[in-house]
Amino acid sequence: MSRTDDSASPDDPRRLRRDHHLIQSANLGFSVAQAMAAVAVPILAVYAGHPIELIGIIVAVSAVSQTVARLGMGTLMSRLPTKHFIAAATLLLSASCFLLGFSTELWAFIIAQLLQGAARAYFWTGSQTHVVRASESAVTALSRLNVVQGVGQLIGPALAGFIGAWSLQMSLLAAGALAAIALAPAIALVRFAPFPQRSRHGTGRPRQIWRQPGVGMAASMAAVAGAWRGILNSYLPVILTAAGHSIPVAGALMTVANLASLCGSAFSRRIHAAGPRVANAIGTAGAGLGLVLASFFPNPIWVVAVGLTISGLGAGILQTVGPALAVDSISEEDRGRAIASIGTFRSISLFVSPLATAGLILIVPSAAIAAGIAGIIISTPTLSTLIRRRGQARTSQEGTHDHDEDFAN
């Protein structure tokens, strides 16, 4: 556990228990608000008359500011306590939602998404780093954080669908209010001291932290989870409503995906025990192929639900095991940098996946087919690796068998 700048001991159980409740309260409020915006923003953009090809670009804009914010967080964490990032994130998300609650012009969507991207970068990197520093087990702390996040993402789409049936802009105003409320527990968090600044002169460590063993695989997991979330938050609500589902039903189906993600996070400790390669294979294949099923078959509704369940389970495993693998692979002083580094891979995927899907829409007949192809692309590296390893294992077995026959002869 990390030291704090306050006079009380960081090992005080009551203080840590209080801090746990505070971070999870902020987590719940932020997650609900973010999930409400994820459902409302793309549908509102379509209803406001913006071309469907722009939806992916609008959503991808948030990944630009998210990437930039994460790139600078490694350095900033050596100067500022993690609680400052969490508090700033609640204000940025609140401003983003309030802006779209009052304007649906294209410039408003661009600015709102830039604010939301920075908010997501600061909150998730800050909160993940905060709980890891306050816990003995990284995977346990991150699992709890992601489960509460999952609860918020269950409530958010359903609430956005319920309020959005009356007014999509009103649902965004409600999301902005929730994000503002989350500021109170964020301010009251334990003030952990900033990480020690890294020496520029030779320790022999690689310049890029993601090149260190374990962090690279964690970055791959984060990238796949980011691509899944990017498509889910951009084109899936549009695909569902275009298939004839009402806004409340679309919100409920998004809740199914987030519920499955919550379950994936909850069971991630067992998957993590099987090894990072197994977790990576299961998570990546599930996230990609489940998305393929939901996109190619938006009707009947039970097929969509099954696809979103599979993809959510896979993504939940990736977004929990990935950061845990990263922080367990490096020294304590580099944990914040590692989480920020793999978060950068996630935000780049959040940027690329909606843009790639938008490009595919110009080629293929529909957004559903484009999203399905994107899901295939997500899962291809893992499936190729599994097929290649199975072929190598078969070749090895055949070679051993031939050697035994030669020996017998």
C-alpha positions as CSV (number, residue, x, y, z in Angstrom):
1,M,0.0,0.0,0.0
2,S,1.1,3.5,-0.8
3,R,1.8,6.3,1.6
4,T,-0.4,9.4,1.9
5,D,0.4,13.0,2.6
6,D,-2.1,13.1,5.5
7,S,-1.1,12.6,9.1
8,A,-3.2,9.4,9.7
9,S,-1.7,6.1,8.8
10,P,-2.6,4.7,5.4
11,D,-3.0,1.3,7.1
12,D,-5.9,2.5,9.3
13,P,-8.6,0.0,8.5
14,R,-11.4,2.5,9.2
15,R,-9.9,5.1,7.0
16,L,-9.4,2.6,4.2
17,R,-12.9,1.3,4.5
18,R,-14.3,4.8,4.4
19,D,-12.1,5.5,1.3
20,H,-13.4,2.4,-0.3
21,H,-17.0,3.5,0.1
22,L,-16.2,7.0,-1.2
23,I,-14.4,5.8,-4.4
24,Q,-17.2,3.3,-5.1
25,S,-19.8,6.1,-4.6
26,A,-18.0,8.3,-7.1
27,N,-17.6,5.3,-9.4
28,L,-21.3,4.6,-9.4
29,G,-22.3,8.1,-10.1
30,F,-19.8,8.6,-12.8
31,S,-20.6,5.2,-14.4
32,V,-24.3,5.8,-14.5
33,A,-23.8,9.2,-16.1
34,Q,-21.3,7.9,-18.6
35,A,-23.5,5.0,-19.6
36,M,-26.5,7.3,-20.0
37,A,-24.5,9.5,-22.4
38,A,-23.2,6.5,-24.3
39,V,-26.8,5.5,-25.2
40,A,-28.2,9.0,-25.7
41,V,-25.5,10.8,-27.7
42,P,-25.5,8.7,-30.9
43,I,-29.3,8.5,-31.0
44,L,-29.6,12.2,-30.3
45,A,-27.1,12.9,-33.2
46,V,-29.3,10.9,-35.6
47,Y,-32.5,12.6,-34.4
48,A,-30.8,16.0,-34.7
49,G,-30.4,15.3,-38.4
50,H,-26.7,14.6,-38.6
51,P,-25.7,11.9,-41.2
52,I,-25.2,8.4,-39.9
53,E,-21.6,8.4,-41.3
54,L,-20.8,11.1,-38.8
55,I,-21.9,9.1,-35.7
56,G,-18.6,7.1,-35.7
57,I,-16.6,10.3,-36.1
58,I,-18.5,12.0,-33.3
59,V,-17.9,9.2,-30.9
60,A,-14.3,8.8,-32.0
61,V,-13.6,12.4,-31.2
62,S,-13.8,11.6,-27.5
63,A,-11.0,9.1,-28.0
64,V,-8.7,11.8,-29.3
65,S,-8.9,13.8,-26.1
66,Q,-8.8,10.6,-24.1
67,T,-5.6,9.5,-25.8
68,V,-3.9,12.9,-25.3
69,A,-5.0,13.0,-21.7
70,R,-3.7,9.5,-21.0
71,L,-0.4,10.2,-22.7
72,G,0.3,13.0,-20.2
73,M,-1.0,11.2,-17.1
74,G,2.2,9.3,-16.4
75,T,4.1,12.5,-15.9
76,L,1.2,14.3,-14.1
77,M,0.9,11.4,-11.6
78,S,4.4,12.4,-10.4
79,R,3.1,15.8,-9.5
80,L,-0.6,15.5,-8.5
81,P,-2.5,13.1,-6.2
82,T,-4.8,10.6,-8.0
83,K,-7.9,12.0,-6.3
84,H,-7.4,15.3,-8.3
85,F,-7.9,13.4,-11.5
86,I,-11.0,11.7,-10.3
87,A,-12.5,15.0,-9.1
88,A,-11.7,16.8,-12.4
89,A,-13.3,13.9,-14.3
90,T,-16.6,14.4,-12.7
91,L,-16.7,18.1,-13.6
92,L,-15.7,17.4,-17.2
93,L,-18.3,14.7,-17.7
94,S,-21.0,17.0,-16.1
95,A,-20.1,19.9,-18.5
96,S,-20.2,17.5,-21.5
97,C,-23.7,16.3,-20.7
98,F,-25.1,19.7,-19.9
99,L,-23.7,21.1,-23.2
100,L,-25.7,18.5,-25.3
101,G,-28.7,19.0,-23.0
102,F,-28.9,22.6,-24.3
103,S,-27.6,22.3,-27.9
104,T,-27.6,19.7,-30.7
105,E,-25.4,21.6,-33.2
106,L,-22.4,19.7,-34.6
107,W,-20.0,21.9,-32.7
108,A,-21.7,21.0,-29.4
109,F,-21.3,17.3,-30.1
110,I,-17.6,17.8,-30.9
111,I,-16.8,19.8,-27.8
112,A,-18.9,17.5,-25.6
113,Q,-17.1,14.5,-26.8
114,L,-13.7,16.1,-26.3
115,L,-14.7,16.8,-22.7
116,Q,-16.1,13.3,-22.2
117,G,-12.9,11.7,-23.5
118,A,-10.7,13.6,-21.1
119,A,-13.2,12.8,-18.3
120,R,-13.0,9.1,-19.0
121,A,-9.2,9.1,-19.2
122,Y,-8.8,10.9,-15.9
123,F,-11.5,9.0,-14.0
124,W,-10.6,5.4,-15.0
125,T,-6.9,5.8,-14.9
126,G,-7.1,7.8,-11.6
127,S,-9.6,5.4,-9.9
128,Q,-7.8,2.3,-11.0
129,T,-4.5,3.6,-9.7
130,H,-6.2,4.8,-6.5
131,V,-7.8,1.4,-5.6
132,V,-4.6,-0.5,-6.4
133,R,-2.6,1.8,-4.1
134,A,-5.1,1.1,-1.3
135,S,-5.2,-2.7,-1.7
136,E,-2.9,-5.6,-1.3
137,S,-4.3,-7.4,-4.3
138,A,-4.5,-5.6,-7.6
139,V,-6.9,-8.0,-9.3
140,T,-9.3,-8.0,-6.3
141,A,-9.3,-4.2,-6.1
142,L,-9.9,-3.8,-9.9
143,S,-12.5,-6.5,-9.9
144,R,-14.5,-4.6,-7.2
145,L,-14.1,-1.3,-9.1
146,N,-15.3,-2.9,-12.3
147,V,-18.2,-4.6,-10.7
148,V,-19.5,-1.3,-9.3
149,Q,-18.8,0.3,-12.7
150,G,-20.8,-2.5,-14.3
151,V,-23.7,-1.8,-11.9
152,G,-23.6,1.8,-13.0
153,Q,-23.6,0.8,-16.7
154,L,-26.6,-1.4,-16.0
155,I,-28.6,1.4,-14.6
156,G,-27.4,4.1,-17.1
157,P,-28.7,2.7,-20.4
158,A,-32.1,1.7,-18.8
159,L,-32.4,5.1,-17.2
160,A,-31.4,6.9,-20.4
161,G,-34.0,4.8,-22.4
162,F,-36.7,5.6,-19.9
163,I,-36.0,9.3,-19.8
164,G,-35.1,9.4,-23.5
165,A,-38.5,8.1,-24.5
166,W,-39.7,11.5,-23.4
167,S,-36.7,13.6,-24.2
168,L,-33.1,12.6,-25.1
169,Q,-31.8,16.0,-24.1
170,M,-33.4,15.7,-20.7
171,S,-31.7,12.3,-20.2
172,L,-28.4,14.1,-20.8
173,L,-29.2,16.8,-18.3
174,A,-29.9,14.1,-15.7
175,A,-26.6,12.5,-16.5
176,G,-24.8,15.8,-16.0
177,A,-26.4,16.2,-12.6
178,L,-25.3,12.7,-11.6
179,A,-21.7,13.4,-12.6
180,A,-21.8,16.7,-10.6
181,I,-23.0,14.8,-7.5
182,A,-20.1,12.4,-7.9
183,L,-17.7,15.3,-7.2
184,A,-18.5,15.2,-3.5
185,P,-17.1,11.8,-2.7
186,A,-14.2,12.4,-5.0
187,I,-13.1,15.4,-3.1
188,A,-13.2,13.4,0.2
189,L,-10.9,10.6,-0.9
190,V,-7.6,9.8,0.8
191,R,-4.8,12.0,-0.7
192,F,-2.1,9.6,-1.8
193,A,1.2,11.2,-2.4
194,P,2.2,11.6,-6.1
195,F,4.5,8.8,-7.5
196,P,8.2,9.5,-7.3
197,Q,9.6,11.1,-10.4
198,R,11.4,8.7,-12.7
199,S,15.1,9.3,-13.2
200,R,16.1,10.0,-16.7
201,H,19.5,8.4,-16.2
202,G,20.1,4.8,-16.8
203,T,18.5,2.1,-14.7
204,G,18.5,-0.1,-17.8
205,R,14.7,-0.1,-18.0
206,P,13.0,0.3,-21.4
207,R,11.9,3.8,-22.3
208,Q,8.4,2.6,-23.2
209,I,6.8,0.9,-20.2
210,W,4.5,-1.1,-22.3
211,R,7.5,-3.1,-23.6
212,Q,8.1,-4.6,-20.3
213,P,7.0,-8.2,-19.8
214,G,3.3,-8.5,-18.9
215,V,2.5,-4.9,-19.7
216,G,2.5,-5.6,-23.5
217,M,-0.1,-8.3,-23.2
218,A,-2.1,-6.1,-20.9
219,A,-2.0,-3.4,-23.5
220,S,-3.4,-5.8,-26.1
221,M,-6.2,-6.7,-23.7
222,A,-7.0,-3.0,-23.2
223,A,-7.0,-2.4,-26.9
224,V,-9.5,-5.1,-27.6
225,A,-11.8,-3.9,-24.8
226,G,-11.5,-0.4,-26.1
227,A,-12.5,-1.4,-29.6
228,W,-15.5,-3.3,-28.2
229,R,-16.6,-0.3,-26.2
230,G,-16.1,2.0,-29.1
231,I,-18.4,0.1,-31.4
232,L,-20.9,-0.6,-28.6
233,N,-21.2,3.1,-27.8
234,S,-21.3,4.4,-31.4
235,Y,-23.2,2.1,-33.8
236,L,-24.9,-0.5,-31.7
237,P,-27.7,1.8,-30.5
238,V,-28.2,3.0,-34.1
239,I,-28.3,-0.6,-35.4
240,L,-30.8,-1.6,-32.8
241,T,-33.2,1.3,-33.4
242,A,-32.8,0.8,-37.2
243,A,-33.8,-2.8,-36.8
244,G,-37.1,-1.6,-35.3
245,H,-36.4,-1.7,-31.6
246,S,-37.7,1.2,-29.5
247,I,-35.4,3.5,-27.6
248,P,-36.3,1.8,-24.2
249,V,-35.6,-1.6,-25.8
250,A,-32.3,-0.5,-27.2
251,G,-31.4,0.9,-23.8
252,A,-32.3,-2.5,-22.2
253,L,-30.2,-4.4,-24.7
254,M,-27.2,-2.1,-23.9
255,T,-27.9,-3.0,-20.3
256,V,-27.6,-6.7,-21.1
257,A,-24.1,-6.1,-22.6
258,N,-23.1,-4.1,-19.5
259,L,-24.5,-6.8,-17.2
260,A,-22.5,-9.4,-19.0
261,S,-19.4,-7.2,-18.7
262,L,-20.1,-6.9,-14.9
263,C,-20.2,-10.7,-14.7
264,G,-17.0,-11.1,-16.7
265,S,-15.3,-8.7,-14.2
266,A,-16.7,-10.6,-11.2
267,F,-15.4,-13.9,-12.5
268,S,-12.1,-12.5,-13.8
269,R,-10.2,-13.6,-10.7
270,R,-10.8,-17.3,-11.6
271,I,-9.9,-16.7,-15.3
272,H,-6.8,-14.8,-14.1
273,A,-5.7,-17.8,-12.1
274,A,-5.6,-19.9,-15.4
275,G,-2.9,-17.5,-16.7
276,P,-2.9,-14.4,-18.8
277,R,-2.7,-16.2,-22.2
278,V,-5.9,-18.1,-21.4
279,A,-7.6,-14.9,-20.2
280,N,-6.6,-13.0,-23.3
281,A,-7.8,-15.8,-25.6
282,I,-11.2,-16.2,-23.9
283,G,-11.8,-12.5,-23.5
284,T,-10.8,-11.5,-27.0
285,A,-12.7,-14.2,-28.8
286,G,-15.8,-13.6,-26.7
287,A,-15.8,-9.8,-27.2
288,G,-15.3,-10.0,-31.0
289,L,-17.5,-13.0,-31.9
290,G,-20.4,-11.9,-29.6
291,L,-20.4,-8.5,-31.3
292,V,-20.5,-10.3,-34.7
293,L,-23.6,-12.2,-33.7
294,A,-25.4,-9.1,-32.3
295,S,-24.6,-7.0,-35.4
296,F,-25.3,-9.5,-38.1
297,F,-28.6,-10.7,-36.5
298,P,-30.3,-7.6,-34.8
299,N,-33.5,-9.6,-34.9
300,P,-34.9,-11.6,-33.2
301,I,-34.2,-9.9,-29.9
302,W,-33.0,-13.1,-28.2
303,V,-30.2,-13.5,-30.7
304,V,-29.0,-10.0,-30.0
305,A,-29.2,-10.6,-26.3
306,V,-27.1,-13.8,-26.6
307,G,-24.5,-12.0,-28.7
308,L,-24.3,-9.1,-26.4
309,T,-24.0,-11.4,-23.4
310,I,-21.0,-13.3,-25.0
311,S,-19.3,-10.1,-26.0
312,G,-19.9,-8.4,-22.6
313,L,-18.4,-11.4,-20.7
314,G,-15.3,-11.3,-22.9
315,A,-14.8,-7.5,-22.5
316,G,-15.4,-7.7,-18.7
317,I,-12.5,-10.3,-18.4
318,L,-10.2,-8.1,-20.5
319,Q,-10.8,-4.9,-18.7
320,T,-10.1,-6.4,-15.3
321,V,-7.3,-8.9,-16.0
322,G,-5.5,-6.4,-18.3
323,P,-4.8,-3.7,-15.7
324,A,-4.1,-6.3,-13.0
325,L,-1.5,-8.0,-15.1
326,A,0.1,-4.6,-15.9
327,V,0.5,-3.5,-12.2
328,D,1.6,-7.0,-11.1
329,S,4.3,-7.0,-13.7
330,I,6.2,-3.8,-12.6
331,S,7.4,-2.1,-9.5
332,E,5.0,-0.1,-7.3
333,E,6.4,3.3,-8.3
334,D,5.6,2.5,-12.0
335,R,2.0,1.3,-11.4
336,G,0.4,4.6,-12.3
337,R,2.5,4.9,-15.5
338,A,1.6,1.3,-16.5
339,I,-2.1,1.9,-16.0
340,A,-1.9,5.2,-18.0
341,S,0.1,3.4,-20.7
342,I,-2.3,0.6,-21.3
343,G,-5.2,3.1,-21.1
344,T,-3.6,4.9,-24.0
345,F,-4.0,1.7,-26.1
346,R,-7.6,1.5,-25.0
347,S,-8.3,5.1,-26.0
348,I,-6.6,4.6,-29.4
349,S,-8.9,1.7,-30.0
350,L,-11.9,3.7,-28.9
351,F,-10.8,6.2,-31.6
352,V,-10.0,3.8,-34.4
353,S,-12.9,1.3,-34.1
354,P,-15.8,3.8,-34.7
355,L,-13.8,5.4,-37.6
356,A,-13.1,2.1,-39.2
357,T,-16.7,1.1,-38.9
358,A,-17.7,4.5,-40.4
359,G,-15.4,3.8,-43.3
360,L,-16.9,0.3,-43.8
361,I,-20.4,1.8,-44.0
362,L,-19.3,3.6,-47.2
363,I,-18.4,0.2,-48.7
364,V,-20.9,-2.3,-47.3
365,P,-24.8,-2.1,-47.4
366,S,-25.5,-1.3,-43.7
367,A,-24.1,-0.2,-40.4
368,A,-24.9,-3.7,-39.0
369,I,-22.7,-5.5,-41.5
370,A,-19.9,-2.9,-40.9
371,A,-20.0,-3.5,-37.2
372,G,-20.1,-7.3,-37.7
373,I,-17.0,-7.1,-39.9
374,A,-15.3,-5.0,-37.2
375,G,-16.1,-7.7,-34.6
376,I,-14.4,-10.3,-36.9
377,I,-11.3,-8.1,-37.1
378,I,-11.2,-7.8,-33.3
379,S,-11.2,-11.5,-32.8
380,T,-9.0,-12.5,-35.7
381,P,-5.6,-12.2,-34.0
382,T,-6.6,-14.5,-31.1
383,L,-8.3,-17.0,-33.4
384,S,-5.3,-17.1,-35.7
385,T,-2.9,-17.6,-32.7
386,L,-5.0,-20.5,-31.4
387,I,-5.2,-22.1,-34.9
388,R,-1.4,-21.7,-35.4
389,R,-0.6,-23.2,-31.9
390,R,-3.0,-26.1,-32.5
391,G,-1.2,-26.8,-35.8
392,Q,2.2,-26.6,-34.2
393,A,1.0,-29.0,-31.4
394,R,-0.3,-31.4,-34.0
395,T,2.9,-31.2,-36.0
396,S,4.9,-31.8,-32.8
397,Q,2.8,-34.8,-31.9
398,E,3.1,-36.3,-35.5
399,G,6.9,-35.8,-35.3
400,T,7.1,-37.6,-32.0
401,H,4.9,-40.4,-33.4
402,D,7.1,-40.8,-36.5
403,H,10.2,-40.8,-34.3
404,D,8.8,-43.5,-32.1
405,E,8.0,-45.6,-35.2
406,D,11.5,-45.2,-36.5
407,F,12.9,-46.2,-33.2
408,A,10.7,-49.3,-33.1
409,N,11.8,-50.3,-36.6
